[in-house]
Structure formats: structure tokens, C-alpha cells
């Protein structure tokens, strides 16, 4: 499995809207149209700008390419997200997941 990590920042007044957009539009849309997309997580940290770390999970690099294109390190930013973001990483980072959390009883 591959984890794709990307940071983006919003103004504080746009942070709730960006979080909703990811949760309600981006993740469900990717699940519907990208084979091998396995969901993800959004981490949020407040400051003068609000930082988001978006971690998406894919079965393989081929699945990542289906999402992001051949130059798969380029960020995929929807027009609505672009309106809400003040800046973001120029490249996404990709990691092989070698140890994952185990279910706690």
C-alpha cells in the first residue's frame, strides 16, 4: 500500500470550509472514480494559517497515477480547494506502508 502526503494551508476563516470540502467531496469522489483508492486522513494544525496534512492511501503507484497522472508527485487541487488554500506543497511525497496499526480489542 502507498501513502501519499501533501500539505496545504488556509486562512483561519477558510479552514472549516476546506476540511468539509475534503471530507464531503474529495474523498467520496475519489472513492467512486479511482480504482485502488483506499481512503485517507486529514490532520489539521492551527496557527496564523491553518495547516492541513492530507494523507491518502492507494493500493499501488498505478492507483496513484490513476488519481494524479503520470507525473504523480504533482498535487491534485480542485478549483474549490484552490480558492480556499493560501499555499501548498509543490510536490506530494509517497511512502510504502510497511507497518500499519493493528486493530485494538
Secondary structure, DSSP 8 states (H G I E B T S, - for coil): -EEEEEEEEEEGGGHHHHHHHIIIIIHHHHHHH-TTEEEEEEEEE-SSEEEEEEEEEESSHHHHHHHH-SSTTB----HHHHHHEEEE-SB-EEEE--S------
